[in-house]
Amino acid sequence: MGLPEDIQTWVHAYYYGLWTHQKGRVIAGLMDDLPFVLHSDVLSCYYKPLIEKIYGEDPDDEIATLLPGSLFGEAGFLFGKPAMLTVRAMTCCEILSIDFEKVRVVLEKYPVLKRQMEELQANSEYHMTLKMIVENKMKRQGGIEEDEADALHKRKKVLLTIHGRRYCKKSKCYLKMHGECMAQAEQTALDSTWWTAVKEIFMNLFILLRRIHNKTIDPENTFRLAYQYISCLLIIVLFWAITYMHTVSDVDWYISLLTLIIESIMMIEVFLKFHMCYYDDSGAYISDYELTSQSYLKSKVGFVFDVVCSLPYSMLFLHPMFSKEPSTFLSVIVYARMAHLPRLITLLVFMWKEEKLITSNLSWIRIIKYFVHAVLFVHCGAVLCILFVRMYGMLSWVGAQEIYFFPKMYGYASYWVIQIYTTTGYGDIVAKSFGEMIMCIIIMIMSKMQVVFIMGHLASTQTNKRVLQEAYEEKLETIKTYMKQERIPTKIQKRVMEFYSYRWNRTSGTDAEDLFKDIHTCLKTEILSR
């Protein structure tokens, strides 16, 4: 194109510097779909060396002392200087200082606030009070020394700086200080009595209890994940314990105590589920306590299901324990606890939901799920073998083993089913009746089907993932690698991953704007507004 040599050199130098700094990772296009605030936080960490160069140690050299989260462009509005940069700082933005003259137009809409501020300005003691408050705060929080503070006040162009906020003894001040001054004046004039103190204590307690009651739990919270997985483990143990006691006709005190503890935990879990946030059918994140509780009440596998499966039915049959023999009522207790077995459905529902989350490791989730399926399959097969012992006695498979104790029979039955499941039978345990042979054939067929199904799904997890999910996960891995290499703070990394998790749950990786880009505007608006 015949560009001048100096321009060509400039372009080459620019791209060389870009490659040296970014190594091919262009942040401008990597996370463009992030919200502006979150994208700005990432940029602020990325351009931290540039920010440090702009700000010097001498306050006279600084454009402005900004709060974490504020933009450099605010300096132009607050101090009347040109704003050349719009790089965001660390966290949320707050206004630093406000000149009364500049904000007077805004205060016209708030006459009460304007009157209070004018009264404060007219008070001769106000400026000294404000000065003392700022100095005391700076001394308590490790600020400048008293001599330095006096010297700083004598400098006309420099404002007091505390946590990024600037103050002075003339017109500029932080609005929050007005509220503090007025609150202190009113508190001094108020005659506090013991009754007022008692009411205040109870009111604060009520507010605290209400805040705790209305608090909701984020589905990505570590506590939620830990308690949910522990709950699944307890459901498996409860299912095994109840069916085991029924099979061997024995109620061991330690197993019975374990089931009572698990049942109590399940009842506590019912109250926790009222506070669990969720994603609705449209993908919107619901965190309001009233909506979460209503959703749990109306859910099919919700409040009614959990209450029916968690009630301590065995307690209803404890009254005859002091008047009858244990053998007459212990079996009734075991039968009563069979009502807790449908809780296994909640385990399957939880595993199904975990598979849909983009942030979860699909391979590990499926490995855990299929391992649970295999354990339950072996347990149910062992229970079926014990039932044949009850039907045929010593003429069944147990006759050749000369076993007469049911818990020991359960161990041998589990061993036999595992042999069939893994196709490594040694021939030491064989079927003796026609019914047992039919049972073995059914277990063989079902075990082969389950093993083939599991292996096929695990293989497809590694090779044939959904195209959208695979592309989305690849993008997430690229973003993770980039943020780690650039040493982005952990909190911001977590916020970025939570945003992409929310976006996946809401859209499943489909961009509606790109999908309907060929449709005219009116029809597109009608589709997207539904």
GIRATA-V408493 format. One record per pair of residues at least 4 apart in sequence whose ideal C-beta (glycine too) atoms are under 6 Angstrom apart, sorted by the first residue. I is the first residue (numbers start at 0). GAP is how many residues later the second one is. Records with the same first field share a line. If there is no record, write none. Layout:
I: GAP + GAP
//
This chain:
2: 4 + 5
17: 4
24: 457
30: 8
33: 4 + 5
37: 457
39: 48
40: 451
42: 4
43: 44 + 45
44: 443
45: 440
46: 40
54: 7
55: 5
58: 99
62: 12
63: 11 + 15
64: 96 + 99 + 101
65: 4
66: 27 + 97
67: 21 + 22 + 23
68: 20 + 22 + 23 + 24
69: 4 + 19 + 23
70: 15 + 17
71: 13 + 15
72: 10 + 13
73: 4
74: 4 + 6 + 8
75: 5 + 6 + 7
95: 69 + 70
96: 69 + 75 + 77
97: 5 + 77
98: 73
99: 71
102: 4
106: 7
109: 4
119: 6
124: 4
126: 42
129: 47
130: 38
133: 26 + 33
134: 14
136: 25
137: 5 + 24
143: 4 + 5
158: 7 + 8 + 9
159: 7
160: 5
164: 9
166: 6
167: 4
172: 4
191: 4
198: 4
213: 75
215: 59 + 61 + 71 + 73 + 76
216: 4 + 7 + 58 + 59
217: 59
218: 5 + 58
219: 278
223: 4
230: 38
231: 115
233: 28
234: 108 + 112
237: 24
238: 105
239: 4 + 139
240: 14 + 18
241: 95
242: 140
244: 6 + 89
245: 88
246: 136 + 139
247: 158 + 159 + 162
250: 5 + 79
262: 49
265: 44
266: 43
269: 36
272: 23
273: 19 + 22
276: 10
277: 8
278: 4 + 6 + 226
279: 4 + 6
282: 222 + 223
284: 217
285: 5
295: 6 + 7
296: 6
300: 4 + 48
305: 4
308: 31 + 33 + 34
312: 23 + 26
313: 19 + 22 + 23
316: 15 + 16 + 19
319: 4 + 9
323: 4 + 5
325: 4
350: 18
353: 6 + 11
354: 10
357: 143 + 146
358: 142
359: 5
361: 99
362: 98
365: 95
369: 84
377: 36 + 39 + 40
380: 36 + 62
381: 28 + 31 + 32 + 35
384: 28
385: 23 + 27
387: 4 + 8 + 48
388: 7 + 9
391: 4 + 41
393: 5
395: 36
396: 32 + 34 + 35 + 39
397: 5 + 11
402: 5 + 6
415: 13
418: 5 + 6
419: 23 + 24
420: 26
430: 5 + 6 + 9
442: 4
459: 4
464: 4 + 5
467: 41
471: 37
475: 24
482: 5 + 10
487: 4 + 5
502: 4
511: 16
515: 8
518: 4 + 5
524: 4
//
